[in-house]
């Protein structure tokens, strides 16, 4: 039995909450410009309020032109456009991680100041498929993308829509957009997945492989979210004590002893993330769990960080 074909308007009618105030994240590319124009078409039917946010990352010489383009297009539609320029990127920080951090901090700030209900991004089925494959190829823990993130007040209503379907909408409605030349740079893993891997899978296995992978990624995100919910009480119990103290470690050991392995490493990773500022990943978190459980006297972590046992608790040293 064939799968029903999705369209951008159908997806937005299904996923966007009626009567909500929305902050659309618009880069100027095809996906986000189609999100903007489609939301405008549905504005009266869904009774939604729309504002737009654009962050100039200053990573490309022409990025200021992108900002000017978005501002002009948004104002032509009679909408409010929030524009901000990112600070200079720290040299040692990963470009994609830094850009993502800056974007969402800006979106969060605008949503809060304007008292809007949701931040809305234009992630498509292709983005979800690419992210899943990238993590597998990089030997990173698989992760999915959820349509809604209640905690961050974030909606991704286009996850069931392929890029081909977005392009169909763009052609039909003559949506203006800009092209980012870096999207064709094959030194980036995402671009190699997009331009080399997915076309092969589409040709040899499934003409709608992006939708198939996106559906799997969504299910995976739900499963992972459930697993982490199982450790919430244990994380809260540990947080009542000073990090690394004897009482903290004693509480952590009791929790670890009662957990299956699938939760132990996630629990260990969650405990250290506020201190480290990043997720350790499965292999390092398994070793961390063993250390916290008392199996080893110390552990080396990325960035020259060392944890060692001392006086019934643990001590963190930064090299």
N, C-alpha and C positions, 0 to 999 in steps of 0.2 A: 504493500500500500504506500503510495507516494506521500511525502510530507507536504502539508499546505505551504504555499509560498508566502513569505513575510513581506511587508512593505514598511517603509519608514513611518508613514502616517498611521498605519494600523498598530505598529508597535508603540508609538507615543500615546495614541488613544487608550491603549491598554495599560501602559505603565505610569503615565503621569497622573498625579492625584488631582481630582477636580477641585477647583477653587483655591489652589495653592499659589504662593508667591515664589518665583523661581529665579535663581541666579545662574545664568548660562555661562559656562566656561567656553570662550570662543577664541581660537588661535588664528582663525582666518583660513584654515585649510578646508578641504571639501567636507569632511565629516562634521566639523563644528558649525560651518556655515549652513549646511543642510539642516542641522538641529535647530539653528536659529530661525531659518525661514519656515520650517515645518511647525515650530511652536507658534510662530506668528499666524500661520494659517489656522491653527487649532485654538487660538487664544479665546475667541468668543465661545466656541463650543464647550471648551473645558473650563472656562471662566478663570483662566490663569493670569497672573501678573508676571511680567518678564523684565528682568534687568540683565545686563551683560558685564562680564569681567574679562579683561585681557592683561596678561603679564608679559612685558618685554624682558626676556631673559638676557638679552645682549650677547648671545652666543654666536650670532651671525652679523656680518657687516650691514645687512639690509633689514635687520629686525625692526628698526624704527619705522620702516616702510610698512611692515606687517601691522604694526600698532596703528599707524595712520589709516590704513585700509579698513581695519576693523572698526575704528572710531567713526569713520565716514559712513560705512554701511549701517552701523547700528543707529546712528543719528538719522539717516535717511528713512529708517523704519519707525522713527519717533520714539525710540527707547533710550533709557539711561545707560551710558557706558562708563564703567569704572576701569581706569587705566593706571598701571603702575610699572615702574622700571625696577628690575631686580638689582641687588647690590653686586659688587664684584665677587665672582666665585673664588673660594679658597682653592689654591693650586692643587692640593692633595686630594680634594674631595671628588668622588665620582660625578661626572657631569649629569647623568640621568637622575641619580639620587638627589643631587643638589637642586636641579631644576624642578623635580617633583615636590620636594620639600618647600621650595619658595612659592610654587603655584598654589598649593593647598593651604599654606599659611595665609596667603593673600585672599584666597576665596573665603576662607573661614572668617577672616577679619571683616570683609565686606558684608557677608551674610549676616554677621552679628550686628554690625553697625546699622544696616538697613532693615534689620528685623525681618528677614526673608525666611521662608520655610525650608527651602532645599537648595543645595548646590547641584547643578546638573551638568554632567560631562557627556561627550560624544563618543565614548568607547563603543566599538562595534564588535560583532562576532569575530571579525578578523583579529582585532586587538586581543581578545580573550584567547583565541587559538594560538596566536603568536607568542603570547606570554607563557602559556602552558608548555609549548614546545621549547621555548628559550630556556626555561627552568630545567627541563629534562636534559637538554643538550649541555647545559652548564653544570650538571650534577648538583643542582639545588633542589631543595624540598619542593615538590609540586604545590602550586597554589592556584586557586581559582579567583574569579572576579564575581562579586555579587551584584545583582541589579540594584540593591538598596543597602546602604550602610547607615543605620539609624543613629549610631553614636556620633558619626561625623556629619550627619544630615546630608548625605550624598546619594544622588540617584544616577544610575546609568541605564536609561530606558532604551538604549539602542543595542543592547547585547545580543538580541535575537536577529539583528539586521546585518547582513553581509555588506562588505564594501561595494560589491557589484550593485546591490539594491540601493545603496546610497548614491552611487553614480547615476543610476536610473532616475532617481528623484532630482538630482542636480541638472541632468539634461532636460527633463520634462519641465522643470520650473525655472530653467536658466539661472541657476544660483551662481552668483559671482564668488570666486574664491582665489586663493593664492597657492602657489606650489612651493614647498620647502625643498630646495635642491639636496639637502642632506638626506632626504628620504630615499635617495638612490645610491647613497654611499655604502658600498658593500663591506666596508671595514666594521660597520655596526652589525652585531649579531641579529638584531631585529630585522634589519633590511635583508640579510641573507636568508632568514626564515621566510620573509614576505615574498622575496623575488625569486628564490631558488627552491626552497623546500615546499611551500604550499602549492605552487603551480604544479609540481610533480605529483603531489598527493591528489590534487584536484583532477589531474589528467589520468592517473593510473588507478585511483581507488574510489573517489567519491566526488562528484561534481559540486557538491555542497559541503565539502569537508570542513570549511570554516564554521558552519552552523553546527555540525556534528561535534567538533572539538569544543566549541563554545558551550554547548549543552553539557558536555562532560565536565568542563571547567566550573560551570555553575553548580553542578551537583557536588563536585569536589569541595568547593568553597563552603557549601552547607555542611558537609561532613566535618571539615576541619573546624568550622565554627562550633559545632556541637562538641567536638573533642576538647576544645579549649574551655568550653563552658563547664566541663566536668572538673576543672581544676580551680575554678573561681574561688570557692570557699577556702581552699588550701592557700592560695595566693593572699587572700584577705587575712587569713590567720597569721601568716608570716609577716605581713606588713604592719601588724600591731607592735612588732618589736623592731628595735634598731637594727639596720642591715649589718650582718656579720657578727652580731652579738651572740653570746652563749644561748640566750633564750630563743633568738631567731633560728640558729642552727638546730637546736633541739626540736623546735616546731617543724622545721623543714625535713629533718630526718624521719620524724613520725609520719609525715605525709608521704614521703618517698617510699617508705616501707610498705605502705598500704596500696600503692599504685601499680598498675600494669606498666610494662616498659613503654608502651605507646604514649602513656601520659607522663612518665617520669622525665623524659628528655624535654617535653614541652613545658613542664612545670619548671625545670631548671632554667631553661631559656627565658621564660617569662620573668623569673625572679631577677635575672641579671640584666635584662634589657634596659630598665631605667638607669642602671649604673653605667652600662657600656654604651648605650645609645644606638644599638643595632641588634639584629637577631643573629645568634651564633650559628644556626643551622643544626641539622640532626647530629652529625658525627661529633662535633665539638660539645654539643649539649649532652650527648650520652656520656662523654668523658667528664663533663661538669657534674652531671648527676651522680656519677660514681664517686667523685671527690666530695660532694656535699653529703653523700651517704656514708662517708668514712672509709671508703676503699683505698684512697690515696691521700698522701700528705700535702699535695700541691698540684697545681695545673697551670700550664702556660696558655694564654689566650691571645688572639690576634692583637696587634698594636702594642706589643711589649708589655701586656698586662699579665700579672701573675697573682694567683690566689693561693694562700697557704693557711694551714691550720695553726691556730694560736690561742692558748688559754681557753679552750672549749668552744671557741668561735672561729671565724675566719678573718683574714686580713687581705686587703687588695693593695698590691703595689703596682705602680705605673713606671715602666722602664724609661 
